[in-house]
Amino acid sequence: MERRDFVALMAAVLETRTWERGTRNSRATPVPTSAFPRPRSQEPSLSPATISRRIARAQAELTTRKWDCLIATPGANYRYFTGSNPGRSERLIALVLPVGGDPAIICPAFEVGRIKARTPIADVTGWEERDDPFKLVTKAVRKHKVRGTGTIALDSSTDYATFLGIKDALGGWRFEDARPVTERLRMVKTGEEVDLVRRAIAITEDALAATFAALAPGTSEQDIARFLAAEMARRGGDGDGLVQFGPSSAFPHGAPAETTLAPEMPVLIDCGCRVAGYTSDITRTVWFGDRPSEEFKTIFNLLHDAQTAAIALGRPLLTQGQELDRAARQVIAAAGYGPQFTHRLGHGFGLEVHEPPYLVDGSETRLEPGMTFTIEPGVYQPGKFGVRIEDDCVMTETGIEVLSHRPAKI
């Protein structure tokens, strides 16, 4: 059975199980669905003009640093400059982006058709199985600098064996981490990118609402995680999430397990999906039962206040990431829960779930218009329960806009 068929079957089983059991005596706190139109497909592609602008900006950054070339292998940075991510294997696929002139892609010969169909980059050269692909990388680099040596900005996610192959083939060239270029470009999103993030958020929120509505006594964390993934897939998103019941919610990065749901129990779900490569990242914690405990209500409302404090503080080009972290942490610490807030306040997201900028003490990055990031304060009490509220935000010209729909205080 194909995985997608299994997921669809599991969703149907869970829907039937939920209907049969009912939730007359146990219900989850409602989560509003999104008002944003649901996308029919996760593959609205970025325009060739967008890719061209990204390449031009990268070349300008290379010029400023007096670097000769940027090389990226499949991953988030490769996707950023080509429009797709073919995935990694033992066979080399590499983008060679020179400081001047047109970029080139080196890939296995049998992959040329697939690569060309998914990128506006015209120069795609294939290598046969008997060939040394690193010689083609050298040829692509030498096309723009025939004599002497220079400096290569290498995608920091490139595996070590590939680095050694390129280094040996280019003999004498100096290598720098491409992170200063790629992070700078990717941190600030265009309106086109933010729109894709909004679509991912819409799918996630609708799938979350359906999942919370399907909670029933006796379902396991794994059951609900599968159901959530199926709900995202039905709406056109590729996603999943962490589902944690009761004491399991006290682990910030716990994984779905076989813990079963019972009445009067907190439920924490941290999830997201992708649309054209761009992700969402949302956490909701609800009470499954008729009446949340007073301690749950106190902590939930405290985190809501902490999140509000951080959101209100944000000013474009002025506020540093660490300042938002400190503002939220101060609210939580004043209520006596400081030691139970064990992680940073938030992180950037886009082509990766976790990417710069980071909202953490020590981060002096000033938040610029177009930067997307989460704000996710949490309190975790081992042996009891944890609560986290995570929303997706973007810095605008006037302040922080919350892209997701914040839950109300309880």
HELIX and SHEET records of a PDB file:
HELIX    1   1 ARG A    3  ARG A   21  1                                  19    
HELIX    2   2 PRO A   48  ARG A   65  1                                  18    
HELIX    3   3 ALA A   76  THR A   82  1                                   7    
HELIX    4   4 ALA A  109  GLU A  111  5                                   3    
HELIX    5   5 VAL A  112  ALA A  117  1                                   6    
HELIX    6   6 PRO A  133  ARG A  142  1                                  10    
HELIX    7   7 TYR A  160  LEU A  170  1                                  11    
HELIX    8   8 ARG A  179  MET A  187  1                                   9    
HELIX    9   9 GLY A  191  ALA A  213  1                                  23    
HELIX   10  10 GLU A  221  ARG A  234  1                                  14    
HELIX   11  11 GLY A  246  ALA A  250  5                                   5    
HELIX   12  12 GLU A  294  LEU A  313  1                                  20    
HELIX   13  13 GLY A  321  ALA A  334  1                                  14    
HELIX   14  14 GLY A  338  GLN A  340  5                                   3    
SHEET    1   A 6 ASP A 123  TRP A 127  0                                        
SHEET    2   A 6 ALA A 104  PRO A 108  1                                        
SHEET    3   A 6 ALA A  94  PRO A  98 -1                                        
SHEET    4   A 6 CYS A  69  ALA A  72 -1                                        
SHEET    5   A 6 THR A 151  LEU A 154  1                                        
SHEET    6   A 6 ARG A 174  ASP A 177  1                                        
SHEET    1   B 3 ASP A 238  PHE A 245  0                                        
SHEET    2   B 3 MET A 265  VAL A 275 -1                                        
SHEET    3   B 3 TYR A 278  THR A 279 -1                                        
SHEET    1   C 3 ASP A 238  PHE A 245  0                                        
SHEET    2   C 3 MET A 265  VAL A 275 -1                                        
SHEET    3   C 3 ILE A 282  PHE A 288 -1                                        
SHEET    1   D 2 GLY A 346  GLY A 348  0                                        
SHEET    2   D 2 GLU A 355  LEU A 359 -1                                        
SHEET    1   E 3 THR A 372  ILE A 375  0                                        
SHEET    2   E 3 ASP A 391  MET A 395 -1                                        
SHEET    3   E 3 ILE A 400  VAL A 402 -1                                        
SHEET    1   F 2 GLY A 378  GLN A 381  0                                        
SHEET    2   F 2 PHE A 385  ARG A 388 -1                                        
END                                                                             
